[in-house]
Amino acid sequence: MIYLEREASEFYFELSRFYFHADKLSWTHYLDRMLALKRMCEPSDPVYEQAKRILLVEEWNDDEEWPLENDEGNGASSESDLNKSDEGEIQTGLRKDKKGYFQFLSRKKGLNDWVFHQYDPDFHPSIPHGHFKGKSQPKLDSYLGWVYQGSKQIKRLSRTLIVDLWNDEEFRNFAQIAIDWYMLEFPSYNWRVSNPLLLPRRR
């Protein structure tokens, strides 16, 4: 395997730190860069050890990355038991806010406090992301399950809950539209994956 030269790895490490502290990188993007550095550096490179230490402290590793959905799909999506009685609800899992924009609210225990906005210009911590009880903070990364208060990770939802979220067909459709919209509105946004339109695999 070809590794980064030490000068290049140190430059990328320091540049990532600079952009993070300048609020140009989200915490998740910063950690993803540390993960990339860990993969690209020789084990004897000091930057490898620094990146590895940061990832260990934050419990951020490539085992948490989920396979992307293939063309055939994998497994059936779970049935939704979402409440249909909310005023302004259009279909299961969806409702409209006061401005007429769509929101998604799961009725599944453990997820039913998180409101997702379809046309949210805020990219942190993910697109889309959940807002606790519809408030501005805390926020939920819909892919990795981390809960943020500002830029600080304060807890993490179980992997099972995040799998259940992405097994919900209504949420998948909702998320697809949210991603499409963000790509059109913010074409220069630096996504954490090469193809954001590939959603997490159904399980």
N, C-alpha and C positions, 0 to 999 in steps of 0.2 A: 504494500500500500504506500502511496506517496503522501507524505505529511507536509504540513505547512513549515516553512522555515521559521526559526524562532523570532526573527525580526518581524515577520508578517503576523505571527500569532500574537505577539506582544502588542503590535499596533492595533489589531482588530479588538483585542481585549480592552485596551485603554480607550479606544474610540467608542466601544459599546458602553463602557462605564460613563464616559463623558455625555453621550446622548441620553442615557438613562437619567443622570442627575440634572440634565437640562430639560427634562420632561419631554424629550422627543421620542423616547422608547417607553412602552408600557413595561410593567414588571414581567409579564408573561413573555414578551418579545425579548427582553433582556436575558431571561432564563433559557429561552430557546437558542439564543446566541451562545450562551455558555455550553449548552448541550452540543451545538455544532462544533465549538472549539474543542471540546473533549474528544469528539470523534476525529477531528482533523489534526490534532497535535500528537507528537510522539509522547509516550508515557514519561520519558525523561525530561520533557519540556516543562519548565516551571509554570507556564500558563496552563498546562494540562492539570497540574495539581490544584491551582487556584480555581479553575472552572469546576473541577471535580468536587472541591470542598464546598463551593457555593451550591452546587446541585444537591449534595448530600444534606446540607443544612435545611434546604427548602424542600427536600424529599421530591425532587424533580428528576425523573429519569425516563429513558426511552421505553421502559416497560409499560408506562402509562399511555403511550401513544396507541390509538386504536386503528385497526385496518380501515381503509376507506371502502366505500361501497363499490362493488364491481358491477358490471353491466347486467349480470343475471340477478343480483340481489342475493340475500342469504337469510332465509327464515321468514316467517310471516310476522307482520306487525301486530302488536298487542291491541286488544279491544280497548276502547276508551269508555270510562264510566263517568265522563265529565257531566256536570250539572247543566241542564238546558234552561234553567229558570232565570238566569241572570238577565236583567233588563238590557236590551240592546244587543243581545247575542245573536249572531247570524247563523252559526253552525257550531257543532260540538267543538269545544276547545277555543273557539274564537268569539270575540266580542268587540264592540267599537268603543273607543274612548270619547271624551267630550268633543274632540275635534273631528270625529268621524273616522279616525285611523284605527286599523285593526290591532288588537292585542291578543295574546295567547295566555290562557290561565288554565293550568292543569288542576284536576280535582284529586289527583293521586296524593296520598299522604306522603309528606316529605318534599313534595314539589308544589303543593297548592298555595304556598305563600309567595310564589315567584311569578311576577307579571312580566311578560316579554312584549316589547314594542317593535312593530314591524319596520317602521321608518325612523329609526333612532340614529342620529348622526354621530353619536359617541361610540367609538370603537372598543373602548375598554370595558371589561376584560376580554370580550369576544363578540363576534357578530353572528347571530344575535346574542344578547345577554339578558338575564333576568334581574328585575328590581324587587327587592323584598317588600311585599305588600304594596307594590306600586310606587314606593318612595324612591328618591334619588340614590340612597345608600341603605344597606349594603347591596352589592351587585354579584351576580352569579355567572361564572364562566360556564357556558352551556356544553362545552366539550370536555373540559378537564375536572369540572365539579368544584373548583376553588371558589370560595366566597371572599369578596374583597370589601374592606372599609377604606375608601380612598384607594391608595396603592398597596395597602397592607393586606396580606392574606390572613384571615382570622379563623377560618375553618374550611372543611371540605365535605361536600356531600358524597355519599357512598357511590361506588362505581355502578351498583345495581340501579340506583335512581337515575343516573345519567343514561344508562342503557335503556331504561324504561322511557325516558324522555324522547330519545331518538328512535324508539320503536313506535312511537305515536305518529300515525300517518298525518294527522292534522298539523302536528308540530313540524314535521319534515317539510310539508308544503309551505307552511308559514315561514320557516327558516330559509327555504330556497328563494322565496320572494324577497326576504330581507337582504340576503346576500346579493341577489341580482341588482336590487336597488342601490346598495352601497357601492357596488362595482361601477355603476353608471354615474353616481353622484361624486364619488371620490376615486377616480381612476388611478391616482398615484399612490394610493394606500398600499403599504407593504404588508401583505398577508403572511400569516405564519406558515402556510402551506403553499405549494406551487399551484394547486388548482382548488380554490375554495368551494367550487361548485360540486365537488365530490364530497358527499355527506358521509358521516360515520355509518358503518355497516349496521344493518338490522341484525339483532341477535335474538 
